[in-house]
Amino acid sequence: MKKVLKTLLIIFFISFPYEANAISPGPFIKAFKGLGKLFKKGADEIPDIGKKIEDLRGGNIKSGSKIDETISSSSNIDNTSSIKFNETTLFEVENLNRDKLLEAHNIKKNKRMRDADQLLDIIDSVDVASDVAQTAAIVPFIQTEWQGRIFKSSSYFNNPSVEKRILIMCESNLEDFYFTALFDKKGGNWFLLSGNFTNKNPKRYYIRPMKRQELLVLKDLDEYLYFSNKPKGIKKYPTKYFIINNDAKFFFEKNISEKKDPDLIINELLNKIEKSSFSCKRTL
């Protein structure tokens, strides 16, 4: 079997250069990954391997083949998980009352009825009432009284008009983000909540999902909404910044050093978002 395998590999790689310009490399890669499983079945099935190589060279590996099914099985599982996550998120935002939804995003009970000008619970594990939290580096950049202007002014988000809540899904190359905005005009309470699902390429990358939390609104304009997660320390800045513009384009920036302040990050995001292929859509 080893000699047969070596011979076939030599034939494969000799043949490849002459076909490379005419055939997309996709079928070669998919089929080659699947060949290993064929050798495990025994010598009596070796004649079929020749047919597989001919199909491979001719670009005739079809989506219904066992090889392609093996390669795509992992992505099917990921898609199923993504659909389930989306359905659960949509159900929660649509059916849970305000308190239950805030509870699901770890908003403390005594923070749910805050006045519009009251500071948020701005730092992980630090109560906003403490004097320490009041001096946090992020405080001067936070807009506590925000109106969700982007959701009301952009045609991508305001049909139907936003009343009490809106759910946005924003897609990037590696992560799917869900953002929920809750409005209480009478009480003057505004909340922007998060949850994200990472499923784009789990075999090559591991990205720790951002936990559900209240996000910090930094700029609330008709042109864009600029926001971040909570910093992890008094002297630290947030680790993730996000922007959604009125064309429903989306971009985010990681602040690994936690030293860049929001004014520096927003300039970078505004330069990048116009060229961005990431976008958002309203799902509720």
Phi and psi in degrees as GROMACS dihedral restraints (atoms count N, CA, C in turn):
[ dihedral_restraints ]
;  ai    aj    ak    al  type     phi  dphi    fc
    3     4     5     6     1   -62.3    20    10
    4     5     6     7     1   -40.5    20    10
    6     7     8     9     1   -65.0    20    10
    7     8     9    10     1   -40.9    20    10
    9    10    11    12     1   -62.0    20    10
   10    11    12    13     1   -44.6    20    10
   12    13    14    15     1   -60.0    20    10
   13    14    15    16     1   -46.1    20    10
   15    16    17    18     1   -61.9    20    10
   16    17    18    19     1   -42.0    20    10
   18    19    20    21     1   -61.7    20    10
   19    20    21    22     1   -45.3    20    10
   21    22    23    24     1   -65.7    20    10
   22    23    24    25     1   -36.5    20    10
   24    25    26    27     1   -64.3    20    10
   25    26    27    28     1   -41.1    20    10
   27    28    29    30     1   -63.0    20    10
   28    29    30    31     1   -44.2    20    10
   30    31    32    33     1   -61.5    20    10
   31    32    33    34     1   -41.9    20    10
   33    34    35    36     1   -60.6    20    10
   34    35    36    37     1   -50.7    20    10
   36    37    38    39     1   -74.3    20    10
   37    38    39    40     1   -27.6    20    10
   39    40    41    42     1   -67.4    20    10
   40    41    42    43     1   -39.9    20    10
   42    43    44    45     1   -74.4    20    10
   43    44    45    46     1   -28.8    20    10
   45    46    47    48     1   -58.7    20    10
   46    47    48    49     1   -46.9    20    10
   48    49    50    51     1   -60.2    20    10
   49    50    51    52     1   -35.2    20    10
   51    52    53    54     1   -73.1    20    10
   52    53    54    55     1   -18.5    20    10
   54    55    56    57     1  -105.2    20    10
   55    56    57    58     1   -12.4    20    10
   57    58    59    60     1   -60.0    20    10
   58    59    60    61     1   -36.7    20    10
   60    61    62    63     1   -73.7    20    10
   61    62    63    64     1   -21.8    20    10
   63    64    65    66     1   -99.0    20    10
   64    65    66    67     1   -18.1    20    10
   66    67    68    69     1  -122.8    20    10
   67    68    69    70     1   138.0    20    10
   69    70    71    72     1   -63.8    20    10
   70    71    72    73     1   139.9    20    10
   72    73    74    75     1   -70.6    20    10
   73    74    75    76     1   -14.1    20    10
   75    76    77    78     1   -54.2    20    10
   76    77    78    79     1   -53.0    20    10
   78    79    80    81     1   -61.4    20    10
   79    80    81    82     1   -34.8    20    10
   81    82    83    84     1   -60.3    20    10
   82    83    84    85     1   -47.3    20    10
   84    85    86    87     1   -65.5    20    10
   85    86    87    88     1   -47.0    20    10
   87    88    89    90     1   -62.6    20    10
   88    89    90    91     1   -46.7    20    10
   90    91    92    93     1   -69.3    20    10
   91    92    93    94     1   -36.7    20    10
   93    94    95    96     1   -64.2    20    10
   94    95    96    97     1   -37.2    20    10
   96    97    98    99     1   -63.0    20    10
   97    98    99   100     1   -32.4    20    10
   99   100   101   102     1   -82.5    20    10
  100   101   102   103     1   -17.5    20    10
  102   103   104   105     1   -63.1    20    10
  103   104   105   106     1   -33.2    20    10
  105   106   107   108     1   -56.0    20    10
  106   107   108   109     1   -37.0    20    10
  108   109   110   111     1   -69.9    20    10
  109   110   111   112     1   -28.1    20    10
  111   112   113   114     1   -68.0    20    10
  112   113   114   115     1   -35.0    20    10
  114   115   116   117     1   -70.0    20    10
  115   116   117   118     1   -22.9    20    10
  117   118   119   120     1   -76.0    20    10
  118   119   120   121     1   -12.8    20    10
  120   121   122   123     1   -84.5    20    10
  121   122   123   124     1   -14.1    20    10
  123   124   125   126     1   118.2    20    10
  124   125   126   127     1   162.2    20    10
  126   127   128   129     1   -68.6    20    10
  127   128   129   130     1   -25.2    20    10
  129   130   131   132     1   -67.6    20    10
  130   131   132   133     1   -13.7    20    10
  132   133   134   135     1  -104.4    20    10
  133   134   135   136     1     5.1    20    10
  135   136   137   138     1   -60.9    20    10
  136   137   138   139     1   -38.0    20    10
  138   139   140   141     1   -54.5    20    10
  139   140   141   142     1   -31.0    20    10
  141   142   143   144     1   -69.8    20    10
  142   143   144   145     1   -21.8    20    10
  144   145   146   147     1   -65.3    20    10
  145   146   147   148     1   -38.6    20    10
  147   148   149   150     1   -57.3    20    10
  148   149   150   151     1   -41.4    20    10
  150   151   152   153     1   -64.1    20    10
  151   152   153   154     1   -39.6    20    10
  153   154   155   156     1   -62.8    20    10
  154   155   156   157     1   -40.0    20    10
  156   157   158   159     1   -68.3    20    10
  157   158   159   160     1   -38.2    20    10
  159   160   161   162     1   -63.4    20    10
  160   161   162   163     1   -42.0    20    10
  162   163   164   165     1   -61.9    20    10
  163   164   165   166     1   -39.6    20    10
  165   166   167   168     1   -61.9    20    10
  166   167   168   169     1   -47.2    20    10
  168   169   170   171     1   -68.0    20    10
  169   170   171   172     1   -32.0    20    10
  171   172   173   174     1   -90.0    20    10
  172   173   174   175     1     0.5    20    10
  174   175   176   177     1    70.0    20    10
  175   176   177   178     1    30.7    20    10
  177   178   179   180     1  -101.8    20    10
  178   179   180   181     1    13.1    20    10
  180   181   182   183     1   -71.1    20    10
  181   182   183   184     1   115.3    20    10
  183   184   185   186     1   -93.6    20    10
  184   185   186   187     1   159.8    20    10
  186   187   188   189     1   -64.5    20    10
  187   188   189   190     1   -20.1    20    10
  189   190   191   192     1   -89.5    20    10
  190   191   192   193     1    -0.1    20    10
  192   193   194   195     1   -72.1    20    10
  193   194   195   196     1   158.6    20    10
  195   196   197   198     1   -64.9    20    10
  196   197   198   199     1   -33.3    20    10
  198   199   200   201     1   -63.0    20    10
  199   200   201   202     1   -48.8    20    10
  201   202   203   204     1   -65.1    20    10
  202   203   204   205     1   -34.5    20    10
  204   205   206   207     1   -63.6    20    10
  205   206   207   208     1   -38.6    20    10
  207   208   209   210     1   -65.3    20    10
  208   209   210   211     1   -43.5    20    10
  210   211   212   213     1   -66.7    20    10
  211   212   213   214     1   -38.2    20    10
  213   214   215   216     1   -87.7    20    10
  214   215   216   217     1    -7.8    20    10
  216   217   218   219     1   -60.5    20    10
  217   218   219   220     1   -37.7    20    10
  219   220   221   222     1   -64.9    20    10
  220   221   222   223     1   -43.8    20    10
  222   223   224   225     1   -67.5    20    10
  223   224   225   226     1   -30.3    20    10
  225   226   227   228     1   -64.2    20    10
  226   227   228   229     1   -39.9    20    10
  228   229   230   231     1   -63.1    20    10
  229   230   231   232     1   -43.6    20    10
  231   232   233   234     1   -61.6    20    10
  232   233   234   235     1   -42.5    20    10
  234   235   236   237     1   -64.5    20    10
  235   236   237   238     1   -38.4    20    10
  237   238   239   240     1   -62.9    20    10
  238   239   240   241     1   -43.3    20    10
  240   241   242   243     1   -63.5    20    10
  241   242   243   244     1   -40.3    20    10
  243   244   245   246     1   -64.0    20    10
  244   245   246   247     1   -44.0    20    10
  246   247   248   249     1   -62.3    20    10
  247   248   249   250     1   -43.1    20    10
  249   250   251   252     1   -62.8    20    10
  250   251   252   253     1   -42.7    20    10
  252   253   254   255     1   -62.5    20    10
  253   254   255   256     1   -43.6    20    10
  255   256   257   258     1   -62.5    20    10
  256   257   258   259     1   -43.6    20    10
  258   259   260   261     1   -64.3    20    10
  259   260   261   262     1   -41.2    20    10
  261   262   263   264     1   -64.9    20    10
  262   263   264   265     1   -45.3    20    10
  264   265   266   267     1   -62.0    20    10
  265   266   267   268     1   -45.2    20    10
  267   268   269   270     1   -61.8    20    10
  268   269   270   271     1   -42.2    20    10
  270   271   272   273     1   -62.3    20    10
  271   272   273   274     1   -45.0    20    10
  273   274   275   276     1   -61.6    20    10
  274   275   276   277     1   -49.9    20    10
  276   277   278   279     1   -65.9    20    10
  277   278   279   280     1   -33.5    20    10
  279   280   281   282     1   -80.4    20    10
  280   281   282   283     1   -32.7    20    10
  282   283   284   285     1  -111.8    20    10
  283   284   285   286     1   -25.4    20    10
  285   286   287   288     1   -76.1    20    10
  286   287   288   289     1   142.6    20    10
  288   289   290   291     1   -73.0    20    10
  289   290   291   292     1   172.8    20    10
  291   292   293   294     1   -57.0    20    10
  292   293   294   295     1   -46.3    20    10
  294   295   296   297     1   -64.6    20    10
  295   296   297   298     1   -41.7    20    10
  297   298   299   300     1   -65.7    20    10
  298   299   300   301     1   -37.9    20    10
  300   301   302   303     1   -68.6    20    10
  301   302   303   304     1   -40.6    20    10
  303   304   305   306     1   -66.4    20    10
  304   305   306   307     1   -37.2    20    10
  306   307   308   309     1   -63.2    20    10
  307   308   309   310     1   -39.6    20    10
  309   310   311   312     1   -64.2    20    10
  310   311   312   313     1   -22.3    20    10
  312   313   314   315     1  -105.6    20    10
  313   314   315   316     1    19.6    20    10
  315   316   317   318     1    64.0    20    10
  316   317   318   319     1    31.5    20    10
  318   319   320   321     1   -86.3    20    10
  319   320   321   322     1   123.0    20    10
  321   322   323   324     1   -61.7    20    10
  322   323   324   325     1   145.6    20    10
  324   325   326   327     1   -58.6    20    10
  325   326   327   328     1   -40.1    20    10
  327   328   329   330     1   -74.9    20    10
  328   329   330   331     1    -2.4    20    10
  330   331   332   333     1  -102.0    20    10
  331   332   333   334     1    -6.0    20    10
  333   334   335   336     1   -79.0    20    10
  334   335   336   337     1   -16.1    20    10
  336   337   338   339     1  -117.6    20    10
  337   338   339   340     1    30.2    20    10
  339   340   341   342     1   -66.2    20    10
  340   341   342   343     1   156.9    20    10
  342   343   344   345     1   -75.4    20    10
  343   344   345   346     1   160.1    20    10
  345   346   347   348     1   -61.4    20    10
  346   347   348   349     1   -31.8    20    10
  348   349   350   351     1   -94.8    20    10
  349   350   351   352     1     7.5    20    10
  351   352   353   354     1   -81.0    20    10
  352   353   354   355     1   138.1    20    10
  354   355   356   357     1   -64.7    20    10
  355   356   357   358     1   151.7    20    10
  357   358   359   360     1   -77.3    20    10
  358   359   360   361     1   172.1    20    10
  360   361   362   363     1   -78.6    20    10
  361   362   363   364     1    86.4    20    10
  363   364   365   366     1   -86.7    20    10
  364   365   366   367     1   -16.8    20    10
  366   367   368   369     1  -126.9    20    10
  367   368   369   370     1   137.1    20    10
  369   370   371   372     1   -53.5    20    10
  370   371   372   373     1   126.0    20    10
  372   373   374   375     1    69.0    20    10
  373   374   375   376     1    12.3    20    10
  375   376   377   378     1  -122.4    20    10
  376   377   378   379     1   121.8    20    10
  378   379   380   381     1   -69.5    20    10
  379   380   381   382     1   134.2    20    10
  381   382   383   384     1   -63.2    20    10
  382   383   384   385     1   -22.6    20    10
  384   385   386   387     1   -71.3    20    10
  385   386   387   388     1   -18.2    20    10
  387   388   389   390     1   -72.0    20    10
  388   389   390   391     1   149.9    20    10
  390   391   392   393     1   -63.0    20    10
  391   392   393   394     1   -30.3    20    10
  393   394   395   396     1   -64.1    20    10
  394   395   396   397     1   -45.3    20    10
  396   397   398   399     1   -63.3    20    10
  397   398   399   400     1   -32.6    20    10
  399   400   401   402     1   -65.8    20    10
  400   401   402   403     1   -23.0    20    10
  402   403   404   405     1  -101.3    20    10
  403   404   405   406     1    10.7    20    10
  405   406   407   408     1   -60.7    20    10
  406   407   408   409     1   147.7    20    10
  408   409   410   411     1   -60.6    20    10
  409   410   411   412     1   -29.6    20    10
  411   412   413   414     1   -79.7    20    10
  412   413   414   415     1   -17.6    20    10
  414   415   416   417     1   -52.4    20    10
  415   416   417   418     1   -47.8    20    10
  417   418   419   420     1   -63.1    20    10
  418   419   420   421     1   -16.0    20    10
  420   421   422   423     1   -96.3    20    10
  421   422   423   424     1    -9.6    20    10
  423   424   425   426     1   -83.5    20    10
  424   425   426   427     1   134.5    20    10
  426   427   428   429     1   -99.3    20    10
  427   428   429   430     1   104.6    20    10
  429   430   431   432     1   -80.3    20    10
  430   431   432   433     1   -29.7    20    10
  432   433   434   435     1  -106.1    20    10
  433   434   435   436     1    82.4    20    10
  435   436   437   438     1  -110.8    20    10
  436   437   438   439     1   154.5    20    10
  438   439   440   441     1  -114.5    20    10
  439   440   441   442     1     2.7    20    10
  441   442   443   444     1    64.0    20    10
  442   443   444   445     1    43.5    20    10
  444   445   446   447     1   -62.8    20    10
  445   446   447   448     1   -36.3    20    10
  447   448   449   450     1   -63.2    20    10
  448   449   450   451     1   -34.9    20    10
  450   451   452   453     1   -74.7    20    10
  451   452   453   454     1   -23.1    20    10
  453   454   455   456     1   -93.8    20    10
  454   455   456   457     1   -26.9    20    10
  456   457   458   459     1   -95.2    20    10
  457   458   459   460     1   -25.9    20    10
  459   460   461   462     1   -85.6    20    10
  460   461   462   463     1   132.3    20    10
  462   463   464   465     1   -65.5    20    10
  463   464   465   466     1   -17.9    20    10
  465   466   467   468     1   -74.6    20    10
  466   467   468   469     1   -21.5    20    10
  468   469   470   471     1  -120.1    20    10
  469   470   471   472     1   -16.8    20    10
  471   472   473   474     1  -100.5    20    10
  472   473   474   475     1    18.2    20    10
  474   475   476   477     1  -125.4    20    10
  475   476   477   478     1   103.7    20    10
  477   478   479   480     1   -74.4    20    10
  478   479   480   481     1   167.1    20    10
  480   481   482   483     1   -62.7    20    10
  481   482   483   484     1   147.5    20    10
  483   484   485   486     1   -77.1    20    10
  484   485   486   487     1   125.8    20    10
  486   487   488   489     1  -105.6    20    10
  487   488   489   490     1   -72.6    20    10
  489   490   491   492     1  -115.8    20    10
  490   491   492   493     1   -25.9    20    10
  492   493   494   495     1  -156.9    20    10
  493   494   495   496     1   156.4    20    10
  495   496   497   498     1  -148.2    20    10
  496   497   498   499     1   141.5    20    10
  498   499   500   501     1  -118.2    20    10
  499   500   501   502     1   125.4    20    10
  501   502   503   504     1  -117.4    20    10
  502   503   504   505     1   134.0    20    10
  504   505   506   507     1  -109.9    20    10
  505   506   507   508     1   125.7    20    10
  507   508   509   510     1  -116.3    20    10
  508   509   510   511     1   127.9    20    10
  510   511   512   513     1  -106.7    20    10
  511   512   513   514     1   136.1    20    10
  513   514   515   516     1  -124.9    20    10
  514   515   516   517     1  -176.4    20    10
  516   517   518   519     1   -71.8    20    10
  517   518   519   520     1   -21.6    20    10
  519   520   521   522     1  -119.6    20    10
  520   521   522   523     1   -25.6    20    10
  522   523   524   525     1  -135.7    20    10
  523   524   525   526     1   147.7    20    10
  525   526   527   528     1  -106.8    20    10
  526   527   528   529     1   123.9    20    10
  528   529   530   531     1  -108.3    20    10
  529   530   531   532     1   141.3    20    10
  531   532   533   534     1  -117.6    20    10
  532   533   534   535     1   128.5    20    10
  534   535   536   537     1  -123.9    20    10
  535   536   537   538     1   129.1    20    10
  537   538   539   540     1  -114.5    20    10
  538   539   540   541     1   129.0    20    10
  540   541   542   543     1  -112.9    20    10
  541   542   543   544     1   129.7    20    10
  543   544   545   546     1  -111.7    20    10
  544   545   546   547     1   132.3    20    10
  546   547   548   549     1  -118.9    20    10
  547   548   549   550     1   137.9    20    10
  549   550   551   552     1  -137.3    20    10
  550   551   552   553     1    85.7    20    10
  552   553   554   555     1   -60.7    20    10
  553   554   555   556     1   -40.8    20    10
  555   556   557   558     1   -65.5    20    10
  556   557   558   559     1   -43.9    20    10
  558   559   560   561     1   -85.8    20    10
  559   560   561   562     1   -10.4    20    10
  561   562   563   564     1    70.2    20    10
  562   563   564   565     1    26.6    20    10
  564   565   566   567     1  -105.4    20    10
  565   566   567   568     1   132.9    20    10
  567   568   569   570     1  -133.2    20    10
  568   569   570   571     1   130.8    20    10
  570   571   572   573     1  -132.1    20    10
  571   572   573   574     1   137.3    20    10
  573   574   575   576     1  -120.0    20    10
  574   575   576   577     1   119.4    20    10
  576   577   578   579     1  -115.2    20    10
  577   578   579   580     1   159.7    20    10
  579   580   581   582     1  -135.3    20    10
  580   581   582   583     1   154.6    20    10
  582   583   584   585     1  -161.3    20    10
  583   584   585   586     1   138.6    20    10
  585   586   587   588     1  -133.8    20    10
  586   587   588   589     1   155.2    20    10
  588   589   590   591     1  -123.7    20    10
  589   590   591   592     1   121.2    20    10
  591   592   593   594     1  -101.7    20    10
  592   593   594   595     1   117.8    20    10
  594   595   596   597     1  -150.5    20    10
  595   596   597   598     1     8.8    20    10
  597   598   599   600     1   -72.8    20    10
  598   599   600   601     1   -42.6    20    10
  600   601   602   603     1  -152.9    20    10
  601   602   603   604     1    68.2    20    10
  603   604   605   606     1   -64.7    20    10
  604   605   606   607     1   -20.9    20    10
  606   607   608   609     1   -79.3    20    10
  607   608   609   610     1   -23.2    20    10
  609   610   611   612     1  -104.2    20    10
  610   611   612   613     1   -27.7    20    10
  612   613   614   615     1  -131.0    20    10
  613   614   615   616     1   144.2    20    10
  615   616   617   618     1  -119.4    20    10
  616   617   618   619     1   121.1    20    10
  618   619   620   621     1  -120.8    20    10
  619   620   621   622     1   122.7    20    10
  621   622   623   624     1   -66.9    20    10
  622   623   624   625     1   120.8    20    10
  624   625   626   627     1   -60.9    20    10
  625   626   627   628     1   139.9    20    10
  627   628   629   630     1   -71.6    20    10
  628   629   630   631     1   126.6    20    10
  630   631   632   633     1   -70.1    20    10
  631   632   633   634     1   155.3    20    10
  633   634   635   636     1   -63.0    20    10
  634   635   636   637     1   134.1    20    10
  636   637   638   639     1  -166.3    20    10
  637   638   639   640     1   170.2    20    10
  639   640   641   642     1   -84.1    20    10
  640   641   642   643     1   132.3    20    10
  642   643   644   645     1   -93.1    20    10
  643   644   645   646     1   160.0    20    10
  645   646   647   648     1   -98.8    20    10
  646   647   648   649     1   120.1    20    10
  648   649   650   651     1   -84.4    20    10
  649   650   651   652     1   124.0    20    10
  651   652   653   654     1  -105.4    20    10
  652   653   654   655     1   -33.8    20    10
  654   655   656   657     1  -145.1    20    10
  655   656   657   658     1   128.7    20    10
  657   658   659   660     1  -121.5    20    10
  658   659   660   661     1    93.2    20    10
  660   661   662   663     1  -124.2    20    10
  661   662   663   664     1   166.0    20    10
  663   664   665   666     1   -67.1    20    10
  664   665   666   667     1   -28.7    20    10
  666   667   668   669     1   -80.9    20    10
  667   668   669   670     1   -34.4    20    10
  669   670   671   672     1  -163.3    20    10
  670   671   672   673     1   159.8    20    10
  672   673   674   675     1  -114.2    20    10
  673   674   675   676     1   126.1    20    10
  675   676   677   678     1  -119.0    20    10
  676   677   678   679     1   125.7    20    10
  678   679   680   681     1  -151.8    20    10
  679   680   681   682     1   171.4    20    10
  681   682   683   684     1  -148.0    20    10
  682   683   684   685     1   170.6    20    10
  684   685   686   687     1   -82.0    20    10
  685   686   687   688     1  -179.0    20    10
  687   688   689   690     1   -84.5    20    10
  688   689   690   691     1   141.3    20    10
  690   691   692   693     1   -68.8    20    10
  691   692   693   694     1   162.5    20    10
  693   694   695   696     1  -101.1    20    10
  694   695   696   697     1     4.3    20    10
  696   697   698   699     1  -161.3    20    10
  697   698   699   700     1   164.4    20    10
  699   700   701   702     1   -62.0    20    10
  700   701   702   703     1   -42.6    20    10
  702   703   704   705     1   -95.4    20    10
  703   704   705   706     1     4.5    20    10
  705   706   707   708     1  -101.5    20    10
  706   707   708   709     1   153.1    20    10
  708   709   710   711     1   -98.7    20    10
  709   710   711   712     1   166.0    20    10
  711   712   713   714     1   -58.2    20    10
  712   713   714   715     1   158.3    20    10
  714   715   716   717     1   -94.9    20    10
  715   716   717   718     1   -15.3    20    10
  717   718   719   720     1  -137.2    20    10
  718   719   720   721     1   131.5    20    10
  720   721   722   723     1  -121.3    20    10
  721   722   723   724     1   144.0    20    10
  723   724   725   726     1  -131.2    20    10
  724   725   726   727     1   152.1    20    10
  726   727   728   729     1  -142.3    20    10
  727   728   729   730     1   136.0    20    10
  729   730   731   732     1  -125.1    20    10
  730   731   732   733     1   125.7    20    10
  732   733   734   735     1  -103.7    20    10
  733   734   735   736     1   178.6    20    10
  735   736   737   738     1   -75.1    20    10
  736   737   738   739     1    -3.0    20    10
  738   739   740   741     1   -98.5    20    10
  739   740   741   742     1    11.9    20    10
  741   742   743   744     1    67.0    20    10
  742   743   744   745     1    17.9    20    10
  744   745   746   747     1   -80.0    20    10
  745   746   747   748     1   154.1    20    10
  747   748   749   750     1  -138.3    20    10
  748   749   750   751     1   143.7    20    10
  750   751   752   753     1  -155.0    20    10
  751   752   753   754     1   155.9    20    10
  753   754   755   756     1  -143.9    20    10
  754   755   756   757     1   156.4    20    10
  756   757   758   759     1  -132.1    20    10
  757   758   759   760     1   135.2    20    10
  759   760   761   762     1   -93.1    20    10
  760   761   762   763     1   136.7    20    10
  762   763   764   765     1  -113.8    20    10
  763   764   765   766     1    73.9    20    10
  765   766   767   768     1   -59.9    20    10
  766   767   768   769     1   -38.9    20    10
  768   769   770   771     1   -72.7    20    10
  769   770   771   772     1   -20.6    20    10
  771   772   773   774     1    62.5    20    10
  772   773   774   775     1    22.5    20    10
  774   775   776   777     1  -110.0    20    10
  775   776   777   778     1   -21.2    20    10
  777   778   779   780     1   -75.4    20    10
  778   779   780   781     1   130.3    20    10
  780   781   782   783     1   -83.9    20    10
  781   782   783   784     1   163.4    20    10
  783   784   785   786     1   -58.1    20    10
  784   785   786   787     1   -30.6    20    10
  786   787   788   789     1   -67.2    20    10
  787   788   789   790     1   -32.2    20    10
  789   790   791   792     1   -74.1    20    10
  790   791   792   793     1   -40.3    20    10
  792   793   794   795     1   -67.7    20    10
  793   794   795   796     1   -41.1    20    10
  795   796   797   798     1   -62.4    20    10
  796   797   798   799     1   -36.2    20    10
  798   799   800   801     1   -63.1    20    10
  799   800   801   802     1   -39.1    20    10
  801   802   803   804     1   -66.5    20    10
  802   803   804   805     1   -42.8    20    10
  804   805   806   807     1   -66.4    20    10
  805   806   807   808     1   -40.6    20    10
  807   808   809   810     1   -64.7    20    10
  808   809   810   811     1   -32.0    20    10
  810   811   812   813     1   -73.0    20    10
  811   812   813   814     1   -30.2    20    10
  813   814   815   816     1   -92.2    20    10
  814   815   816   817     1   -27.5    20    10
  816   817   818   819     1   -68.8    20    10
  817   818   819   820     1   -31.5    20    10
  819   820   821   822     1   -63.5    20    10
  820   821   822   823     1   -30.3    20    10
  822   823   824   825     1   -95.0    20    10
  823   824   825   826     1     0.1    20    10
  825   826   827   828     1   -72.0    20    10
  826   827   828   829     1   142.6    20    10
  828   829   830   831     1   -97.6    20    10
  829   830   831   832     1    -1.3    20    10
  831   832   833   834     1   -80.0    20    10
  832   833   834   835     1   144.8    20    10
  834   835   836   837     1  -147.6    20    10
  835   836   837   838     1   167.3    20    10
  837   838   839   840     1  -121.1    20    10
  838   839   840   841     1   155.0    20    10
  840   841   842   843     1  -142.1    20    10
  841   842   843   844     1   148.5    20    10
  843   844   845   846     1   -82.1    20    10
  844   845   846   847     1   126.7    20    10
  846   847   848   849     1  -109.1    20    10
  847   848   849   850     1    -8.7    20    10
